[in-house]
Amino acid sequence: QTARDAVRAASQAPSQPGAEQAAQDALARARQQTGLPLTLTLEGELQRGATLTAQTTVEVPLGGLPFFGRLGTISVYGRARAPVDQYRSLDPNAEAAP
């Protein structure tokens, strides 16, 4: 769900820096809600007709048993893709903004 939320937010942003920030904001919300140390990778360029891809990763502890201790962790991955609308307006001046 975090990957889906992040890539959807990124695909609706007005610029590439805005897309990256929107994805990071979605990740921060998910971290706050779950308390898990999620990481995010956003791939692709915010261009008309392009596709953005987000991948999230988190290490989840398996638990423990008395006298045996912790059983370790497992990596959980999420991946989602979202198209950038072919006819949408993108801010051409966003790259030049400070």
C-alpha positions as a LaTeX table, in Angstrom:
\begin{tabular}{lrrr}
\hline
Residue & $x$ (\AA) & $y$ (\AA) & $z$ (\AA) \\
\hline
Gln1 & 0.00 & 0.00 & 0.00 \\
Thr2 & 2.86 & 2.39 & 0.74 \\
Ala3 & 4.38 & 1.84 & $-2.70$ \\
Arg4 & 0.99 & 2.43 & $-4.32$ \\
Asp5 & 0.35 & 5.62 & $-2.35$ \\
Ala6 & 3.85 & 6.96 & $-3.04$ \\
Val7 & 3.83 & 6.33 & $-6.80$ \\
Arg8 & 0.32 & 7.71 & $-7.19$ \\
Ala9 & 1.26 & 10.91 & $-5.35$ \\
Ala10 & 4.43 & 11.21 & $-7.43$ \\
Ser11 & 2.59 & 10.75 & $-10.74$ \\
Gln12 & 0.26 & 13.65 & $-9.89$ \\
Ala13 & 3.03 & 16.11 & $-8.97$ \\
Pro14 & 3.76 & 19.15 & $-11.17$ \\
Ser15 & 7.54 & 18.50 & $-11.49$ \\
Gln16 & 10.26 & 15.89 & $-10.92$ \\
Pro17 & 11.37 & 17.42 & $-7.59$ \\
Gly18 & 7.72 & 17.66 & $-6.59$ \\
Ala19 & 7.22 & 14.00 & $-7.50$ \\
Glu20 & 10.11 & 12.92 & $-5.33$ \\
Gln21 & 8.85 & 15.06 & $-2.44$ \\
Ala22 & 5.29 & 13.71 & $-2.80$ \\
Ala23 & 6.62 & 10.14 & $-2.67$ \\
Gln24 & 8.72 & 10.90 & 0.41 \\
Asp25 & 5.69 & 12.53 & 2.09 \\
Ala26 & 3.64 & 9.38 & 1.46 \\
Leu27 & 6.47 & 7.29 & 2.91 \\
Ala28 & 6.61 & 9.51 & 6.02 \\
Arg29 & 2.86 & 9.09 & 6.55 \\
Ala30 & 3.19 & 5.30 & 6.28 \\
Arg31 & 6.10 & 5.25 & 8.73 \\
Gln32 & 4.10 & 7.32 & 11.18 \\
Gln33 & 1.06 & 5.05 & 10.89 \\
Thr34 & 2.89 & 1.72 & 11.07 \\
Gly35 & 5.96 & 2.53 & 13.13 \\
Leu36 & 8.02 & 0.40 & 10.72 \\
Pro37 & 11.35 & 1.50 & 9.18 \\
Leu38 & 10.13 & 1.54 & 5.57 \\
Thr39 & 12.45 & 2.53 & 2.72 \\
Leu40 & 11.38 & 3.76 & $-0.71$ \\
Thr41 & 12.91 & 3.76 & $-4.17$ \\
Leu42 & 11.23 & 5.83 & $-6.90$ \\
Glu43 & 12.20 & 5.07 & $-10.50$ \\
Gly44 & 11.34 & 6.86 & $-13.71$ \\
Glu45 & 11.05 & 10.42 & $-14.95$ \\
Leu46 & 7.98 & 12.58 & $-14.58$ \\
Gln47 & 7.23 & 13.04 & $-18.29$ \\
Arg48 & 4.00 & 12.84 & $-20.26$ \\
Gly49 & 3.17 & 9.22 & $-21.06$ \\
Ala50 & 5.94 & 7.81 & $-18.85$ \\
Thr51 & 5.50 & 5.27 & $-16.08$ \\
Leu52 & 6.80 & 5.74 & $-12.54$ \\
Thr53 & 7.66 & 2.79 & $-10.32$ \\
Ala54 & 7.95 & 2.76 & $-6.53$ \\
Gln55 & 9.38 & $-0.03$ & $-4.43$ \\
Thr56 & 9.19 & $-0.21$ & $-0.65$ \\
Thr57 & 11.14 & $-2.48$ & 1.64 \\
Val58 & 10.89 & $-3.22$ & 5.34 \\
Glu59 & 12.59 & $-5.71$ & 7.64 \\
Val60 & 9.99 & $-7.36$ & 9.89 \\
Pro61 & 11.02 & $-9.36$ & 12.96 \\
Leu62 & 9.68 & $-12.92$ & 13.01 \\
Gly63 & 9.37 & $-12.97$ & 16.78 \\
Gly64 & 11.00 & $-15.03$ & 19.42 \\
Leu65 & 10.66 & $-18.06$ & 21.63 \\
Pro66 & 11.56 & $-18.43$ & 25.29 \\
Phe67 & 15.06 & $-19.92$ & 25.74 \\
Phe68 & 15.74 & $-19.63$ & 21.97 \\
Gly69 & 15.61 & $-15.87$ & 21.55 \\
Arg70 & 14.78 & $-14.02$ & 18.36 \\
Leu71 & 14.09 & $-16.02$ & 15.23 \\
Gly72 & 15.38 & $-13.35$ & 12.85 \\
Thr73 & 13.77 & $-11.04$ & 10.33 \\
Ile74 & 12.17 & $-11.25$ & 6.94 \\
Ser75 & 12.26 & $-8.66$ & 4.16 \\
Val76 & 8.89 & $-7.57$ & 2.83 \\
Tyr77 & 8.74 & $-5.77$ & $-0.51$ \\
Gly78 & 6.02 & $-3.75$ & $-2.18$ \\
Arg79 & 6.05 & $-2.54$ & $-5.78$ \\
Ala80 & 3.63 & $-0.34$ & $-7.67$ \\
Arg81 & 3.55 & 1.45 & $-11.02$ \\
Ala82 & 1.57 & 4.47 & $-12.14$ \\
Pro83 & 1.34 & 6.14 & $-15.54$ \\
Val84 & 1.82 & 9.86 & $-16.02$ \\
Asp85 & $-1.10$ & 11.21 & $-18.03$ \\
Gln86 & $-0.20$ & 11.75 & $-21.70$ \\
Tyr87 & $-2.02$ & 15.09 & $-21.85$ \\
Arg88 & $-1.30$ & 16.63 & $-18.46$ \\
Ser89 & 0.45 & 19.91 & $-17.88$ \\
Leu90 & 3.87 & 19.85 & $-16.27$ \\
Asp91 & 5.58 & 22.90 & $-14.79$ \\
Pro92 & 8.50 & 23.71 & $-17.18$ \\
Asn93 & 9.97 & 26.23 & $-14.69$ \\
Ala94 & 10.02 & 23.88 & $-11.71$ \\
Glu95 & 13.58 & 22.72 & $-12.37$ \\
Ala96 & 14.85 & 26.32 & $-12.28$ \\
Ala97 & 13.11 & 27.17 & $-9.01$ \\
Pro98 & 15.34 & 27.28 & $-5.89$ \\
\hline
\end{tabular}
